[in-house]
C-alpha cells in the first residue's frame, strides 16, 4: 500500500487489508479442508455461470449446498445464516442481507454438467475386481416430491390417489459399485416409466468385463442379450414367469446339466417387441443365446425366500463356481442399504425443491455427499485395516459434522492434518456389530397420531368434529329435559 499524502495511515490500513479477504474467497472451510482432495480444483473454478465476482460464486454455492445435504432437514435460511456467520467473523462485517433469495438463485445457476463431473471425480481409483470383473449393482427406488404444479406435470402422482391428495413421485434407477459402495450413475423418470428403460440410459457408462447384478425386475432376454453384445456380463434372479422345467412349453430349454441344480440353457427370443424398444433395435437382438441357470437353497432363518433361481451369462462352472455367484447375489442387498443411507440418513426420502430442474440438482448433490462420505470411510478402513462394509455410515456422518468446526478453527495446517487423521481413526473404530442372519420384520411399532387422513383436496376437505367421540356398539341415551 502506497499513501504518499497520508503516511501516518499506512500502519493502520495495511493490517486491515490482510484481515479482510475478498468475500468471494470465503467458502465453508470445514468442508473444503476434508473433501477438497477428492474434487479437482478446476471443477470449482470461476467459469460460466456464477463466475462473476459476487457473494455466491460457484465455489461458495457448491460448498453451501453440500453443507445443506450433509445436514438433513436444513432450510435455506439456516445455510444463509451459516455463511453470514463465517463472513462476519472473518471479514469483520456487521451488516448483510439475511434473505434466502440470492442463495436460491445461485443454486439454480449451478451448471448441471459440473455436478455430473464432480460425481465422476469422487469415484477415485478403480476398486478391486472379482475374478477380473468390475461388479456393479443396479436397482430402483422412488422419492417423494413437494406438491407443486411443475413437479406434478413432470413426475405425476400415482393414479390410485385422488387429485390433491398425493405427492409427485420421482422414480430412480442407480448403479453402485459393489467393492467400494460408491454411487456410479443414476437415471430418473416418472412413476409410470418402467425400470428397464431407465436402466438402458446407464449403459453408456458400462465397460467390457463389467458384471451387473440385479433383481428379477431386470431379468429380461433383451437386457442379457444386448449387454452380452457389449461385453458386459449379468447375474440376475430369474423372473417368476420364466420356467425351465418344461422344454417344449418354455423358451428356456435345458441343453446340458453342469452340476447339481445348475444347467446350460438355450434361451429363445420373445415373439413380442417391448414397447420401449425401436424396431431397428429389436431387429439387432439375436434370436437365441446360451445362459446358465442354477438354483440356490436359502437356509437363513427369517428370510421370506427359500429358493432362488439365478441366471447368468458366465457359462464356465469351473472358473465361476455356483457358491461364489450365490454369495455375490446375496450381496445385492447392499444396494438396498445404500438407498437407506441416502433416503433415511441423508434425508432424501422426501425432497424439498419446488421445480423439476432443482429436484435433479438436489439428487446429484446428495449423491456427491454420499460418495464423499464413502471416500472418507474407505480411507478410514484402509488405515484401520478393516472392512468398509462393517463401518457405520451414520456414524461417519456424525463424526464429520462434529469434527468440521474444529478443523475450521485450527490455526495451523499441521493441526488440521492431525484432526483429519484423528477423524479417520474415530470412523474406523465405529464398527457395526456382526449379526448375520438376524430377523428384522418389516413392521412399525410406533403408532401414528390419531388424525384423519386427507382423502380430499385440502380446499374441499372438512374434518369431522365428532370423530372418535363414540364407541362402537354403544348406544346413545337420550336425556329428557
C-alpha positions in Angstrom: 0.0 0.0 0.0 1.4 3.4 -1.0 0.0 6.5 0.7 2.2 9.4 -0.2 -0.2 12.1 1.2 -1.2 10.2 4.3 1.9 8.3 5.5 0.6 8.0 9.1 -2.3 5.9 8.0 -0.2 3.1 6.5 0.3 1.2 9.8 -3.5 1.2 10.4 -4.8 0.4 6.9 -2.2 -2.3 5.9 -3.3 -4.9 8.5 -6.9 -4.4 7.6 -6.2 -5.4 4.0 -4.7 -8.7 5.2 -7.5 -9.3 7.7 -10.3 -8.7 5.2 -10.0 -11.2 2.4 -12.4 -11.0 -0.6 -15.8 -12.1 0.2 -16.0 -14.4 -2.8 -12.9 -16.3 -1.4 -14.8 -17.4 1.8 -16.1 -20.9 1.2 -17.1 -23.2 4.1 -13.6 -24.0 5.3 -14.6 -27.0 7.4 -15.9 -29.0 4.4 -13.2 -27.9 2.0 -10.5 -29.0 4.3 -11.8 -32.5 4.3 -13.4 -33.1 0.9 -11.4 -30.8 -1.4 -8.7 -33.5 -2.1 -11.5 -35.6 -3.8 -12.6 -32.8 -6.1 -10.3 -31.4 -8.8 -9.8 -27.6 -8.4 -10.8 -26.8 -12.0 -14.3 -28.2 -11.5 -15.0 -25.3 -9.0 -13.2 -22.6 -10.9 -14.9 -19.4 -12.0 -16.1 -20.1 -15.5 -19.5 -19.6 -17.0 -22.4 -19.3 -14.5 -21.6 -17.9 -11.1 -18.2 -16.7 -12.4 -18.8 -13.0 -11.7 -17.3 -11.5 -8.5 -20.2 -11.8 -6.1 -21.1 -13.4 -2.8 -22.5 -16.7 -4.1 -19.8 -17.8 -6.5 -19.8 -21.3 -7.9 -17.3 -22.4 -5.2 -19.3 -20.8 -2.4 -22.6 -22.1 -3.7 -21.4 -25.6 -4.1 -19.9 -25.9 -0.6 -23.1 -24.3 0.9 -25.3 -26.8 -1.0 -23.1 -29.7 0.1 -23.3 -28.5 3.7 -27.1 -28.4 3.4 -27.1 -32.0 2.0 -25.0 -33.2 5.0 -27.5 -31.7 7.4 -30.9 -33.3 6.6 -33.9 -31.1 7.1 -31.8 -27.9 6.9 -33.7 -25.0 5.4 -32.0 -22.5 3.0 -32.4 -19.9 5.8 -30.0 -21.8 8.1 -27.5 -22.2 5.3 -27.5 -18.4 4.7 -27.0 -17.9 8.4 -24.1 -20.2 8.4 -22.5 -18.3 5.5 -23.2 -14.9 7.1 -21.7 -16.0 10.4 -18.5 -17.1 8.7 -18.4 -13.9 6.7 -18.9 -11.6 9.6 -16.5 -13.5 11.8 -13.7 -13.4 9.2 -14.3 -10.2 7.3 -15.4 -8.1 10.3 -18.7 -7.1 8.6 -21.7 -6.1 10.7 -24.5 -5.8 8.1 -25.5 -8.2 5.4 -28.6 -9.3 3.6 -30.1 -12.2 5.5 -32.7 -13.3 2.9 -32.6 -16.6 1.0 -33.5 -15.3 -2.5 -29.9 -14.8 -3.6 -28.8 -18.2 -2.4 -31.7 -19.9 -4.1 -31.0 -18.1 -7.4 -27.3 -19.2 -7.0 -28.3 -22.8 -6.6 -30.4 -22.5 -9.8 -27.3 -21.2 -11.6 -25.3 -24.3 -10.7 -24.3 -26.0 -14.0 -25.7 -29.5 -14.1 -22.7 -30.7 -16.1 -20.4 -29.6 -13.3 -22.3 -31.6 -10.8 -22.1 -34.6 -13.0 -18.4 -34.2 -13.5 -17.9 -33.8 -9.7 -19.8 -37.0 -9.1 -17.5 -38.8 -11.5 -14.4 -37.3 -9.9 -15.5 -38.6 -6.5 -15.2 -42.2 -7.7 -11.4 -42.1 -7.4 -9.2 -45.0 -8.4 -10.8 -48.3 -9.6 -11.6 -50.7 -6.8 -10.5 -54.3 -6.7 -12.2 -56.7 -9.2 -13.8 -60.0 -8.7 -12.1 -62.6 -11.0 -11.3 -59.8 -13.4 -14.8 -58.3 -13.4 -15.9 -54.9 -12.0 -19.1 -55.8 -10.1 -21.8 -53.3 -10.2 -25.3 -53.3 -8.5 -28.4 -51.9 -10.1 -31.8 -51.3 -8.5 -34.6 -48.7 -8.5 -36.3 -46.7 -5.8 -38.7 -43.7 -5.6 -38.5 -40.3 -3.9 -41.5 -38.1 -2.9 -41.5 -34.5 -4.1 -43.3 -31.3 -3.0 -46.8 -31.0 -4.4 -46.2 -28.2 -6.9 -47.8 -27.8 -10.3 -44.4 -28.2 -12.1 -43.5 -31.3 -10.2 -46.9 -32.8 -10.8 -46.6 -32.2 -14.5 -43.2 -33.8 -14.8 -43.5 -36.5 -12.2 -47.2 -37.1 -11.7 -48.5 -38.9 -8.6 -49.9 -42.4 -8.5 -53.1 -42.9 -10.4 -54.6 -44.7 -7.4 -54.6 -41.4 -5.5 -57.2 -38.7 -5.8 -56.1 -35.3 -7.2 -54.9 -33.1 -4.4 -54.3 -36.0 -2.0 -51.0 -37.3 -3.2 -47.5 -36.1 -4.0 -45.4 -36.2 -7.1 -43.1 -39.3 -7.2 -39.6 -39.5 -8.8 -38.5 -42.9 -9.9 -34.8 -43.5 -9.9 -32.6 -46.4 -11.2 -29.0 -46.2 -9.9 -25.7 -48.1 -10.3 -23.4 -48.7 -7.3 -20.0 -50.3 -7.1 -20.0 -53.5 -5.0 -16.4 -53.2 -4.0 -16.4 -49.6 -2.9 -20.1 -48.9 -2.3 -19.9 -45.6 -4.4 -22.8 -44.3 -6.5 -21.7 -44.5 -10.1 -24.6 -43.0 -12.0 -28.4 -42.7 -12.0 -31.3 -42.1 -14.3 -34.7 -40.6 -13.5 -38.2 -40.9 -14.7 -41.8 -40.7 -13.6 -43.7 -43.3 -11.7 -45.3 -44.6 -15.0 -41.9 -45.5 -16.6 -40.6 -49.0 -16.1 -37.1 -49.5 -14.5 -35.7 -51.2 -17.6 -35.9 -48.1 -19.9 -34.2 -46.1 -17.1 -31.6 -48.8 -16.8 -30.8 -48.6 -20.5 -29.9 -44.9 -20.1 -27.0 -46.0 -17.9 -25.5 -48.4 -20.4 -23.2 -45.7 -21.9 -21.2 -45.8 -18.6 -20.7 -49.6 -18.7 -17.4 -51.1 -19.8 -16.3 -54.5 -21.0 -15.7 -57.1 -18.2 -18.3 -55.4 -16.0 -20.7 -57.7 -14.1 -24.2 -56.3 -13.4 -26.2 -57.8 -10.5 -29.9 -57.0 -10.2 -33.2 -58.5 -9.1 -35.7 -60.2 -11.3 -37.1 -56.9 -12.5 -34.1 -56.6 -14.8 -34.1 -60.2 -15.8 -35.3 -59.9 -19.4 -34.0 -61.6 -22.6 -33.2 -58.2 -24.3 -31.2 -57.0 -21.3 -29.0 -60.1 -21.1 -28.6 -60.3 -24.9 -27.8 -56.7 -25.6 -25.4 -56.4 -22.6 -23.6 -59.5 -23.6 -23.1 -58.0 -27.0 -21.4 -55.1 -25.3 -19.1 -57.4 -23.4 -21.0 -56.9 -20.1 -22.0 -60.0 -18.1 -25.1 -60.2 -15.9 -26.2 -62.1 -12.8 -30.0 -61.7 -12.3 -32.7 -63.5 -10.4 -34.8 -65.4 -13.0 -38.3 -63.9 -13.3 -41.0 -66.0 -11.7 -42.9 -66.2 -15.0 -40.0 -67.9 -16.8 -39.8 -71.7 -16.3 -37.2 -74.1 -17.3 -38.9 -77.3 -16.2 -40.9 -77.9 -19.4 -38.6 -77.6 -22.5 -41.5 -77.9 -25.0 -43.6 -75.2 -23.4 -40.9 -72.7 -22.4 -38.5 -70.6 -24.3 -35.8 -71.7 -21.8 -34.7 -75.2 -22.8 -32.2 -77.2 -20.9 -29.3 -78.3 -23.0 -26.8 -79.7 -20.5 -26.6 -80.4 -16.8 -23.5 -78.7 -15.4 -23.8 -79.9 -11.9 -26.3 -80.3 -9.0 -29.1 -77.8 -9.6 -27.4 -76.0 -12.5 -28.0 -76.2 -16.2 -26.8 -74.8 -19.5 -30.0 -73.3 -21.0 -30.9 -72.2 -24.5 -33.0 -69.0 -24.3 -35.0 -68.1 -27.3 -36.0 -64.6 -28.3 -39.5 -63.4 -27.3 -42.1 -63.1 -30.0 -43.3 -59.6 -29.0 -41.2 -56.5 -29.1 -41.0 -54.5 -25.8 -42.7 -51.1 -26.0 -39.6 -49.2 -25.1 -37.5 -50.6 -28.0 -37.4 -49.3 -31.5 -37.9 -51.8 -34.5 -34.3 -51.3 -35.5 -33.1 -52.2 -32.0 -35.4 -55.2 -31.9 -34.1 -56.5 -35.2 -30.5 -56.4 -33.8 -31.4 -58.6 -30.8 -30.1 -62.2 -31.5 -32.7 -64.9 -32.0 -31.3 -67.1 -29.1 -28.4 -67.3 -26.6 -27.0 -69.6 -24.1 -27.2 -68.8 -20.3 -26.5 -70.7 -17.1 -29.4 -71.2 -14.7 -28.9 -72.6 -11.2 -30.9 -72.9 -8.1 -29.8 -71.7 -4.7 -31.4 -73.0 -1.4 -31.6 -70.4 1.3 -31.4 -71.8 4.8 -31.2 -68.5 6.7 -34.0 -68.1 9.3 -36.3 -65.1 8.9 -35.8 -64.8 5.1 -39.0 -64.9 3.1 -37.4 -66.6 0.1 -36.3 -70.3 0.4 -35.3 -70.9 -3.2 -33.6 -68.6 -5.7 -33.4 -69.3 -9.5 -30.5 -67.3 -10.8 -29.5 -66.7 -14.4 -26.1 -65.6 -15.6 -24.1 -65.1 -18.8 -20.9 -66.5 -17.0 -21.1 -70.0 -18.5 -17.9 -71.6 -17.1 -18.8 -73.6 -14.0 -15.2 -74.1 -13.0 -14.0 -70.5 -13.3 -17.2 -69.2 -11.8 -18.4 -71.6 -9.1 -22.1 -71.6 -8.1 -21.2 -70.9 -4.5 -19.3 -67.7 -5.3 -22.1 -66.5 -7.6 -24.7 -67.1 -5.0 -22.7 -65.2 -2.4 -22.3 -62.3 -4.9 -26.1 -62.2 -5.5 -26.8 -62.2 -1.8 -24.6 -59.2 -1.5 -27.0 -57.4 -3.9 -28.8 -56.4 -0.7 -26.0 -53.8 -0.1 -27.6 -51.5 -2.7 -30.7 -51.5 -0.5 -28.6 -50.4 2.4 -27.1 -47.6 0.2 -30.6 -46.4 -0.6 -31.4 -46.5 3.1 -28.3 -44.3 3.7 -29.5 -41.9 1.1 -33.1 -41.8 2.0 -33.1 -42.1 5.7 -29.7 -40.9 6.9 -29.2 -38.1 4.4 -33.0 -37.3 4.3 -33.6 -37.9 0.6 -36.9 -39.8 1.2 -38.8 -36.5 0.7 -37.1 -33.9 -1.5 -37.5 -30.2 -0.8 -37.0 -28.4 -4.1 -40.1 -27.0 -5.9 -39.2 -27.4 -9.6 -38.0 -30.5 -11.6 -34.7 -28.8 -12.5 -33.8 -28.2 -8.9 -35.1 -31.7 -7.9 -32.5 -33.2 -10.3 -29.7 -31.0 -8.8 -30.7 -31.9 -5.3 -30.4 -35.6 -6.1 -27.0 -35.0 -7.7 -25.8 -33.1 -4.7 -26.9 -35.8 -2.3 -25.1 -38.4 -4.4 -22.0 -36.3 -4.2 -22.3 -36.0 -0.5 -22.8 -39.8 -0.2 -19.7 -40.5 -2.3 -17.6 -38.1 -0.3 -18.5 -39.7 2.9 -17.9 -43.1 1.4 -14.4 -42.0 0.3 -13.6 -40.9 3.8 -14.9 -44.3 5.1 -12.7 -46.1 2.5 -9.6 -44.2 3.8 -10.6 -44.9 7.4 -11.0 -48.6 6.6 -7.6 -48.7 4.8 -5.8 -47.0 7.7 -7.6 -49.1 10.3 -7.2 -52.4 8.4 -11.0 -53.1 8.5 -13.7 -53.8 6.0 -15.6 -50.7 4.9 -18.9 -52.7 4.9 -18.6 -53.0 8.7 -18.3 -49.3 9.3 -21.3 -47.2 10.2 -22.4 -44.7 7.6 -24.5 -42.7 10.1 -21.6 -42.7 12.5 -19.3 -41.4 9.8 -21.7 -38.6 9.0 -22.0 -37.6 12.7 -18.2 -37.7 13.0 -17.7 -35.4 10.0 -20.3 -32.9 11.2 -18.7 -32.7 14.7 -15.1 -32.5 13.5 -15.6 -29.9 10.8 -16.0 -26.9 13.2 -12.8 -28.0 15.0 -10.9 -28.2 11.6 -12.2 -24.8 10.7 -10.9 -23.3 13.9 -7.5 -24.9 13.6 -4.8 -22.2 13.5 -2.2 -24.2 11.5 -2.3 -26.6 8.7 -0.4 -29.1 10.8 -3.2 -29.1 13.4 -5.8 -29.5 10.7 -4.0 -32.6 9.3 -3.8 -34.1 12.8 -7.6 -33.5 13.2 -8.3 -35.2 9.9 -6.2 -38.2 10.9 -8.0 -38.4 14.2 -11.3 -38.2 12.3 -10.4 -41.2 10.3 -9.4 -43.2 13.4 -12.7 -42.4 15.0 -14.6 -43.6 11.9 -12.6 -46.8 11.7 -13.4 -47.5 15.4 -17.2 -47.2 14.8 -17.7 -50.8 13.7 -21.2 -52.2 13.3 -21.9 -55.4 15.3 -21.7 -58.5 13.1 -25.2 -60.0 13.2 -25.6 -62.4 10.3 -29.0 -63.9 9.6 -30.8 -61.7 12.1 -34.6 -61.5 11.7 -35.9 -57.9 11.2 -39.7 -58.0 10.5 -41.0 -55.2 8.3 -43.4 -53.7 10.9 -43.8 -50.3 12.5 -44.0 -50.2 16.3 -44.6 -46.5 16.9 -48.3 -45.6 16.2 -49.2 -42.5 14.2 -51.2 -39.6 15.6 -55.0 -40.1 15.6 -55.6 -37.5 12.9 -57.9 -38.0 9.9 -56.4 -38.9 6.6 -56.6 -36.2 3.9 -58.8 -38.1 1.4 -60.0 -35.0 -0.4 -58.2 -31.9 -1.7 -57.4 -29.5 1.1 -59.7 -26.7 0.0 -62.6 -29.2 -0.1 -61.9 -31.3 2.9 -63.8 -30.7 6.1 -62.9 -32.6 9.3 -65.5 -34.4 11.3 -65.8 -32.7 14.7 -67.4 -35.7 16.4 -64.9 -38.2 15.1 -63.6 -40.6 17.8 -66.1 -39.5 20.5 -68.3 -42.6 20.3 -67.5 -46.2 21.0 -68.6 -48.9 18.6 -71.7 -50.8 19.7 -72.5 -48.3 22.5 -76.0 -46.8 22.2 -76.5 -43.1 22.9 -79.0 -42.4 25.7 -81.5 -39.7 25.3 -81.7 -37.3 28.2 -85.1 -35.8 28.8 -85.2 -32.1 29.6 
